[in-house]
Amino acid sequence: MADTLSTALLLAHSATPGAKERVQELIAESRANIARIESQIKDLERLRAREYSIITALKLIIAPVRTLPSELLGSIFTLALDVGSDGDWVAASIKDVLVLSQVCTHWRQAALATPQLW
């Protein structure tokens, strides 16, 4: 980057052909620096987005729903699927149960262990 003294000297004198060339060089140098900085900013933004994705994935691992007992999950499933107290299907279908059972192993075990869903 151009030093402040050179820039101040150029501004203090009238623009000679040599001075104009030097100013053009300084402008080109500054534009190149800006392009380099913008590239670094984009790289850093990508890194930041990746780190946020990692944080999101890690938070999912420790989400409270992952620690619910299977019996409680089964009760939640029957409420969510609107299964009647006598086991009659009100608004749920086997497809809905299958979707729930495909979320993760824990949910699958909970769904399979809940007879009201089947």
Secondary structure, DSSP 8 states (H G I E B T S, - for coil): ---HHHHHHHHHS---HHHHHHHHHHHHHHHHHHHHHHHHHHHHHHHHHHHHHHHHHHHHHT-GGGGS-HHHHHHHHHHHTTB-TTS-BSS--HHHHHHHHTS-HHHHHHHHT-GGG-
